[in-house]
Amino acid sequence: MRRTLQFTRAFSNIFWPSHRRQICSALPASALSSFPQRAWNSENIKLRDYQEDCIQAILTDMNEGQRRMAISLATGGGKTIVFTELISRLTHPARPEAEKTLILAHRRELVQQAAKQCEKQYPDKVVDIEMGTSHANKGADIIVASVQSITNRLEKYDAELYKLILIDECHHAVSPSYMKILKHFQAMDVNERTPIVVGVSATVSRFDGLSLGKVLDKVVFHMDSTTMIENEWLSPPRFTTVRSSVDLTGVREDATGDFDIRGLGRAVNTDMANQVLIKTWIDRASERKSTLVFCVDIAHVRSIMLKFRAHGIDARDVTSRTSTQVRRECLEEFKAGKFPVMVNCGVFTEGTDIPNIDCIILARPTRSRNLITQMIGRGLRKSENTGKTDCHIIDMVANLSHGVVTTPTLFGLDPDMVVNEMTPEQMLAVAAKEAEARRKAEEGERRLRDEQLQAEQERARVEKEMWKKEEARLEEEIRKLKEKWKAIEEEAMKVAEQARVKAKKAARAAERRKAEKEMRKAKSQAKKLAKEAKHQIIQEEKRLRAIAAEKFKQDALAKVSPVLPIQLEYTDYDDIWDLLSDTRANQVVYSISRLAWVSIGPTKYVLSCGRNGHITVEMDSNGWYNAEEVRALPIELGRVRWTRPKPIMSGIEQLDLAIRGTDTYVLKTYPRNLVERSAPWRKLPASDQQIEFLKKIRFRGDKDWEDMRNSGELTKGKVGDIITRVKHGTVRLFNEKKKEQNKKEKEEAKELKRRQREEVKVGSIV
């Protein structure tokens, strides 16, 4: 059975108001008695209320049958304390004899931090580390393991002895190394004997769109930063955005869909941008005691550090190349406030406890909400003994390309918006104000539509009433015309009858024949007169009805107040070739993915996999995005060439998550060179087969395909995208729209001709 991880979508909005979500509340006292009580040395730990709620939520779901759970705690929420406290509280329902715990982390700092907390909390238990040259004793009560190390040492661990597996920063848990470990400990196939798996993270989601449902089934507790700030568990932030000269338009994407580090480093690490950063810190944050700067790469770190030092500011750097001893010493001195600025790239985004940080500089542009959340979270821990009252977040906003996440976007604001030392409350107030303005605008449009509908209904009512009166008058005129026609017919028949009587009375044959001839002539003339009269009546009836209809339409319009038209913008294509070759519709999906997706309509996107088949991402009637794969069958199997659509993902709320999740599947299934938008083959001239396909499509006007191919206008990639559009319905949509447009044009031309006939001009009558 497919398990879907249940959690608040994507980012969970770092500072979204707490009233928008339900937060797990503490269980009643009667319900707590059934849970295992504290053991070992855990009674010395005093938990916050929400930490206790979190533990009880895990125990409750465990007793209800859950085996793989996740908890989402904002940075600074004390997740290490929570999951180490859980060790003494939890007894496996089906295997009470199992007492061992395994803690998994992917970085050295996280491993050491968890081990230190466990040793402090459980001094009577054996806590051992499995990492690098450190080989844990398999008999230890608690194993804290580096994922990279334990993956190759699994054979010494007996899965039956472990009751609990804790995963720190669990948004990494769908990687193959984690899944290999969980498979060894029998946590991939869920049953009552499966060990309890609890994942902990501040951001329970992935930027690449992959579902964590492969390893975790449910988020049982969530606590966001807003609630923690409101309850004074975290330090309040203050935001400032600064527009720099950085241009990201030429930076490519990496495998996850974020910016490629190498290209990003070249774009960001410029003398002008670095000078803006230093000047901003001097102007706005020089009084801050501990500033942490997030950079792109090592070269960027070095440049920023030297810029600070050139201005007489003691700045030091920490990167992945910094030795463990130097890093430890630097961190201790920074915590002690011996220097004001520490510059890093990717070292302190996760699992770092530096409470004294009172300023964060975001010099690393990103498309990932998770990453910007992690970076901001480094400065939200409280540090009252250092005099810290808040944390100043300075976002060096680049020259934005589509999809960049900035601090204003976290509050639903325009990413281009520049804020100056605004608190979350102030930014939320701005967001609420903008939302209210949008709501009023929508209400205005809705009210305008309602008024227009009412006017149309009133116009129809007036027309109906006036038409009833005119119809009665027309019926009277038509009745009189019919009486006239009947009189003419009777007169003709009378003449014919007189001729017949005269012929009967004729004595001689010659006179009789002459009389009969006159009779036939009279009958013929009578029929002709009758036919002409009938035709005149019909034409006159049509004319009268048309004049009456137009007259009453104008009268009705005059009696109903005019309605202001709703202003809409459309992109019209005179030629189907213009539609098929226009790539503007692809820009949205281009900003999300580096693969050659093609927009078929506003809610449908197709990725061609050549002769292997295609992938479709489309919104259903409920507003959810679903991804499906159709593969080609071998020709020898018969006439049916394609398989039935195979679901890849379903029920995805956001397009970017659906596209990125599908991209991850595609790149594992198909050759990268086949599906990438930048693949070299896509720039080659279109093939003869592609040109023949184009010739079969009915374009307006003649195209010189060879000249277009020779000039580089027709490449394999461009024509391939056009063929994908044709095969998946773009032409049909164009034809339907064109048909509606032609009908409208005919009606307008007819109306214009009628008006021209009614115009009076000086000069000859045409």
N, C-alpha and C positions, 0 to 999 in steps of 0.2 A: 504494500500500500504506500502510496506517495505521501510523504510527510511534508507539510509546509510550515516553516517557522513562522509563528504568529508574533508579530511585533509591529510597533508603530513605524510606518514606512520610512525607509531611507534614514534620514538624519535625526529624526525625532525632534528637530528644531531646538537647538541648544538653549535658547532663552524664550521658548514659547510659553505663554501663560499657563500656569498649572491647572486652572479650572477647565482647560480643554481636554484633559486626560484624567482617567481614574487612576489613583495611586493605591496600591495594596494597603489596606489598613490592618492593624493588629487584630489577631483572633481573640475571641472571648476567653476568659480565664478557664472556663470549663473545657474548651477545646484544646488548651495547651497541655493539660494534664496527661494526655495520651502520648506526647512526644518524649523522646529520651532527654533526660536532664543533663546539665552541664557536668563535665568530668575533667580529670586532670587538673591543670592550673587555670582553666578558663574563667573561674569565678573572679579573678583579679581584673578582668577586662570589663570596663563599663561601656556598653554599647549605646549609641544614640537611638532614638525612637525608631527612625526609619530603618536602621540597621537590624534592629530586632524584628521589625515587620518583614524585612527581606528574608531573614532566616526562617521565620514562621511560614512565609509563603512557599519556600522551597520544601519544608517538611510536610506541609499540607498537600501540595501537589504530588510529592513522593508517595504518601500514603494513599492517594487517589489513583496511583498507577503510573504516574509520570516517571521516566527514567533519564531523560535527556533535557535539561532545562538551561535557560539563560537568564542572567540578571543584568540589567542596564543601570549602572550607577555613574553619574557625572564625575569627571575628574575631580579628585579631592573628597570623594564620598566615602573613602575608607574601604575600598573593595578588598584589599589584602586582609584587613582586620575581619571583614565579614566572612571570607571563605576559610580563613584559619579557625575562626570561632565555630564554623559549621562542622569542622572535623570532629569536635567533641560532642556535638548535638545529634549527629546522625548515626543511626544504626540501620543497616540494610534490612528491609522488611522480610525478604525471602532468604537471606544469608546472614543471620545475626553473628555467625562465627567469624565473618570477614571483618578485619579491623584495620587494614592498611589503607593508606591514602597516597595517591599520586598527584602531584601538582606539575602541570606543563606550562612552560613559558618559552618564548622564542628569542629572548635576548638575555645576555649575561646579567645586566642590571636587575631585570625582573626576577631571575632565578635567585640571585643573592638577596634581594629584598624579601622575597617570600620565605626563603630559608631562615633569614634573620628573625622575621616575625614569628615563625613556628618555634624556633629555639627559645625565644622570649616567652611565648605563650605556653609552651609545653616543655619545661626543663627536664621532666622525668622521662621523656620519650626520645627515641633515637631519630634524629633528623639528618638525612644524608643528601648529598648533591651528586647528581649524574650529569656531568658537563665537562667536556674537553678531557684533560688528564685526570680529572676527579672521577673515580669509579665508585658508585654507591654500593653499600652493603645491601644485598637483596633482603636481608632480614630486618632492615630499618622499618620503623613504624610509619614514617613519612618520607617519601622520596620526592625531592624537588628536582625536576629534570629539564635540561635544555632539549628542545624538540630535535635539534640537529644531532645530538649525541645519543639519546636513548633509542632513536630509530634503528641504529645499528647494534643495539645491545639488548634487544627485547627478549631473547631466548632465555635469559636468566630470571625473568619475572613470571611468577605463577598468577594468572589472571583471577583464579578463584579466591585468592587471599585479599583482593582489593574491593573495598566497599564503595570508594569514592574517587572520582577523577575530576580534578579542578583544572580548568583551562583559563589561564590569564590572557587578556586581550584576545577574546575568543573570536573576533571577526577574522582572524587568520586561520580558523580551524578547518576550513574546507580544502586546505592545501593537501597534496598527496601524503606528505610526511605525517601530518596529524591523523589523517584517515588510516594510515598504516598502523599507527600506535593504537588507535581506538579499535581497529579490527583485531589486533593481538589481545586486547583486554576485553574482547567479546562485547563491545559497546555499539557495534554497527547494526546488529540484528537484535531488535528490542523484544525482550520478554521479561517475565517477572524476576529472573535471576541476573538480568543485565546490571552491571555496576551503575551507580548513580553518577551521571555526568552533569557538572554544573560549569557553564561558561560565564565569564565575567568580562565586561567591557563597558567603556563610556560610549561607544558607538557600535551598537549591535547591527551593523549592516556593512556591505562591501560596495566600493565604488564601481567594480566591474560588473555588478548586477547579479553575481552568483548567489543563489539562495543558501543560507546557512542551514536549511532544513535537512541537508544530508547528514549532519552530525548533531543538530539540536532541534528539538521539536516545539518548544514553547518558551516565550519570555514570561516569567512568572512575577517579575517585579521590575518597575522602572521608576527612577527618581531623576528628574532633570535639574539642570543648573539653576533655573529660575526659582524653583521651590527651595533649593538649598540656599540661594542668596537671600530670599525672602525670610527664611528662618535663621539667617545669620550663621549658617554653617560654612559658607564660602564668602570670600571677599568680593565686594561689588566691583564690576568692571566699568571703565569709562573709555569710550571709543572715539578715535579720530582717524579719518581717512585723508591720505595725501596723494594727489595726482602726480605721478612721475612721468618721465618721457619714454618709458619702456614700451616697446611695440611687440606684441605677441602674435601678430597675424601670420608670421612665417614659421612659427614653432610647431613641429609635428607632435603626434601623440605617441605615448608608450603603449605597452601591451594592456594596461588597465584602462586606458582612455584618458589618463591625465597627461600633462605636458611631458615630453621627452626631456630628461634632465640635461643632456648635452646641449640640445638646442636652446632650452630655457636658460641655461647658464650663460650662453653667448648673448642672448637677448637682454638679460637682466644685469649682468656684470659689466656695466659701462661707467665711465668716469662721471658722467652727468647724473645718472641715477644714484650712484653711491654718494655723490656730493649732496644731493637732495635729502638722502636718508640722514646723513650726519647733521646737516643744517636743521632738519626737523627735530632731531633728538636734542640739539643744543637749545633750540627755541622753545620746545614744548615739554621736554622730559629731563633736562639737565639736573633738576633737583631730585630726581628719582635715585634711590640707593642701589637698586639691583635690576638691571635691564638685560633681558635675554633676547637675542636677535636670531631669527630663523632665516637661513640663507639657502641657496639652491645647491651648491656643490662646494668642494674644498677650495677651488680657486676664488669663488665668490666670498667665502668666509675670510680668506686671506686678504682680499681687497678691502672688505669692510673693516676688518681689524686694523689694517695699516692706515685707513682713512681716519679712524678714531684716534689712533696714536699720533697721526700728523697734526691733530688739533689739540694735543696734550691730554687726551683722555686715556686712562689705563683700561684697555680692552684686551681680552685674552680669548683664544679660540680653542674649541674642542671639536674634533672630527673623528671619523672612524679610524684614522691613522694615528690618533693620539694614544700613547701607551696607557695601560690600565693604571699604573702608578701615577703618571702625570695627570691623568683624568681625575683620579681620586683626590689628589692634592689640590688641583684647580677647583674642583667642586666644593671641597671643604673651605677653601679661602673665599670663594664666592658666597657661600652660605654665611660665612663670618663677616661679610661686608668689607673685605679688604680691597676689592676693586669693583667698579660700578657696572661694567659691561662685559657680558660673555656672549661670544658669537659661535653659532653651531650650525650644522646642516644635518638634520635627520637623527641626531643623537638623543635629543631630549623630547621627542614628540610623544613617547609612551613611557609609562612606568617610572617617571622621575619625580622625586619628592624634594622640591626646593621652595619651601613656603615663603621665603623672603622676597621672591620675585615680585616687583611692583610695577614693572613695565615690560610689555612684549612688543617687539617690532616684527611685523610680518613682511619680510622682504622676499618671500618665496611665493609667487603666484600659483594658484592651484584651481583645479576644477572639482576637487573632492571636498565635500562638506565634512566628511569624517576627519580629514587631515587638518582642516582649519579649526575644527572643534578641538582636536587634540592639542594643537599649538596654543590656542587661547586658554585651554584648561590648565596649562602649566603655570599661569599667573593667578589662578583663582583660589589657591589655598590660603588660609588665614595665617597670619604671623604677627600676633599682637605684641610679642616681646621685641620686635624690631620697629614698632611704630607704624606698621603698614595699615593704611585705612582703605585703600582700593588698589586696583591694577589698571594702568593706562595701556590700552591696546591701540597701537599705531599701525594702521594698515596702509602699506605703500601700494596704492592701487595703480595698476599698469594701464597703458592705453588699451582699453578692454577689447578683446575679441570675444565672440559668442561663447558663453558657458563658463566664464571665470567666476569663481565664488569669492565674494568679498564680504566684509562684516555687515554692510547694509542688507545683503541678500538673506542673511540669517533671520532678519526680521520682516521679510516680505517686501523690502523696499527696492527701488531701482538700483542696480549695481553701480550705476554711474553717479549715484548721489554722494556728495561729499559732506561728511559730518565732522563737527568740531567739538571734541570732548563731550560727547553725549552719553548719558547713562542708558542702560537697557530700558528703563521706564520711559525716558524721553524718546528713544527710537521706536519703542512700541506705540507711544502716543502718536508719533508721525505716521507709523504704519496704519494705526487705527483711523487717523484722519484721512489718509489716502484711500483706505478701504471704504470709509463713509462717503468720500467724494465719488468713488466708483459706484457705490450703491445708489447714490442719488442720481448719478448719470444714467444708470440702468433703469431706475424708476422713471426718470424723465422719458427715456426712450420707450419704456413699456406704456407709460401714460399716453405718449404721442401715438403709439400704435393702437391703443384702446380708443383714443379720440378719432383716429382715422377709421377704425372699424365701425364706430358708432355713426360717423358721418356717412360711410358707405351704406350702412343699414338704413339711415334716415333718407338718403338719396334713393335707395331702392324702394322704400315705402312711398315716397312722394311720386316717383315714376309710376309705381303700380296704381296708385289712386288716379293719377292724371290719365294713365293709359286706359283705365276702365271707362272713363268719360269719353275719351276720343274713340274708343272701340265701339261704343254705342252709336256715336255720330256716324262713324264709317259704315256700320251695319245699315243705318237708315239710308245713306247715299247708295250703297250697293243694292239695297232692296228696290230703290227707285230705278236704278240702271237695269235691273232684271225685269222690272215691269215694262220699261221702254223696249227692251229686247223682245219681250213676249208680245207686245203690241205690233212690232215690226213683223214678227213671225206670223202673227194672226192675219195681218194685212196681206202678206205674200200668199198665204194659204187661201185667203178669200179670192185673190186674183186668179189663182190656179183653179179654184172651184168654178168660178164664172166661165173660165175658158172651157172647162170640161162640160158644163151645161150647154154652152154655145155649140160645142162640137156634137153633142148628142142631138141637138135640134136641127143640125144641118141636114138638108134633104139629099144633096148630091155628095158623091164620094170625094170630089176635089175639095169641096168646102169642109168636109169632115177631116180630111188629112191636114188641111191648113189650120183647122181649129186644134187638132191634136198637137201639131207642131208648136202653136202658140201656147198650148197648155204645158208642154215639156219645157219650153223656154221660160215660162212663168215660174214653174217649179224650180228650175235651175237658178233663176235669179233670186227666188225666195231663199233657197239654201245658202247662196252666196252672201246675201244680205244678213242672214242669221249668223253665219260664221264670222263675218266681219264685226258684227255687233258684239258677239261673245268675246272675240279677241280684244276689242276695245275696252270691254268691261273689265277683263282680267288685268290688262295693262294699267288701266285707271285705278283699279283696286291696289295694285302694287305701289304705284306712285303715291297714292294717298297715304298708304300705311307707312312708307319710307319717310315722307314729309312729316307725318304725325310723330313718328318715333324720334326723329332728329329734333323736332320742335320741343317735344316734351323732355328730351334729354337736356337741352339747353335751359329750359325753364326750371328743371329740377336742380341743375348745377347753380343756377342763379339764386335759388331759394335756400341752398345749404351753404354754410360758412366754409370757405376754403381751408384745407388742412396743410400744414407745413410738411414738405416731403422729408423722409428720413434719408440722411446723407450716407451712402454706402460707396465703397471703393471696390472696383472690379479690375481684373486683368483680362482683357479680351484678346483673342487670337484670331486674326483674319485667315490664317493659313494653318492647317494641322501640323505642317512642318515646324512652324514657330513654336507650337505647343510641345511637340515631341523633342525638339532640340533645346528648349529652354531649361537650363539647369538651376534657375533660381528656386524652384520648389524643393530642390535637394539640399538647400543651405542648412536647414534645421538639422537634418540627419547628418550632414557633413560635419557640423560642429560637435556631434556626439561620437561619431565613429570614423575610423580611417578606412573602413571597408566600403566597397562600391555599391552602397544602397541606392535604390531608385525610388523616388516618390511617385506613387500611382494616383493618389488623391490626398486630401487633407489628413486622413487617418489610416492610410495604408502604405507600407513600404516593402519592397521586394529586393532580395539579394540573389542575383543569378550565380549559380555555381557551375556554369558552363553546361556541358552535356550531362553532368551528374545530377542536375535538378535545380531547385531553388528554395529559398527560405522566405517566408512571409511574416511580417509583424503588422497586425491590424487591430484596430479598436472595435470591440463588439458593441452591441446595443446598450449595454450597461455601463459603458465608459471605461472598460478594462482592456489593456493590451494583451494579446495572445500571440505567441510565436509558433509557427508550424513549418515542418520540413516536408518537401515532396521530392522523392528520389526517382531516378530513371531506372527502368527495368531492362534486362538484357533483351535484345531484339528477338532472339530465338524463342522467347516465351509467348509470342503472339502479338496481336494487334495492340493490346493495352500497353502503353509505353511508360506509364507513371504509377507509382505507388499511391495509396491513399495518404492524405496529410497526416504526418506524425507530430503530435504535440511536443514542443520543446519547453515552453514556459506558458503559464496562464495566470490570469488575475493580477497583472502588474499594473499599478496605478499610474506610473510615470513613464513617458516614452524613453527617457534616457536610461532608466534601469532596464527596460525591456530590450533596448538595442544593445546595451553593453553586455547583458546576460547572454543574449543570443550570439554576440560577437565571440564571447568566450567559448561557447559551444562550437561555433563555426571553425575557429582557429585550431581547435583540437580535432576536428573532423576532416577538414579540407586543406589542401596546400595553401599556404599564405599567399603565394604568388598568383593563385587563381582568383582570389576574392578581394585583394587589396586595391584601393582606389589609385594608389601610386605605382602599381605593378608596371614594369617596363613594356610589356606586350600591349597595354592599353594605349600607348602613345604611337604605336605603329599604324601605317595606313590601313584603312578598312579592307577586308578581304573581298574577293569577287562574289562569294556567297552572300556576304552582308549587303553588297550593292544590289544584287539580284532581289534580295528581300525588300529593299527600299523601293525598287521599281514597281513592285506589286502593290504597294500602298497608293491609294488615290490621293495624291497631293494636288493642291491648286497651283497651277502654273507648271512650267517645265524646269527641271533641275538638270544641270550638267554635272552628273555624278563624278565623272572622271576628273574634271577640273576641280571640283570640290575636294576630291581625294588627294589630288596632286598638290593642292594648296595647303593641305594639312587640316582642312575643316572637318573632314571625315576620318576619324581615327577608329581603331578597333574598339576602344573603350567607349567612345561617344555613340557609335552605331549600336554597340551591344546594349547600352542603356536605352536607346530608342527602341530596339527590338523588344527589350523587357517591358517597356511601357505599352507597346502595341499588344503584346501577348497577354497582358494582365489588365486590360480594360480602359486604357487612356483614350483610345480612339472612340470607343463606344460612348464614354462620357463627353468627349468633344462633339460627336455627332448629335447627341441629345441636346446639348447646349446650343449647337448651331441651328438645329431645327427650331428651337424656341426663339432664337434670335431672328431667323428668317420670317417666321410667322409674325413677329412683332414689326419687322420692317415692312412687310406687305400691308399690315393694318395702318401703319403710319403713312405709307405712300398713298393709300386709298383715301385717307382722311385729308392729306394735303391736296390731292386732285379735286376733291369735292369743294374744299375751301377756295381753290383757284377759280372754279367755275362760278362761284358766287361773287367774285371780285368785279367791280365796275371800273374800267380804265378808259381814259380819253384816247380815242383813236379808232382804228378799224375794228370791227367785230370779227373775231376769228371763227 
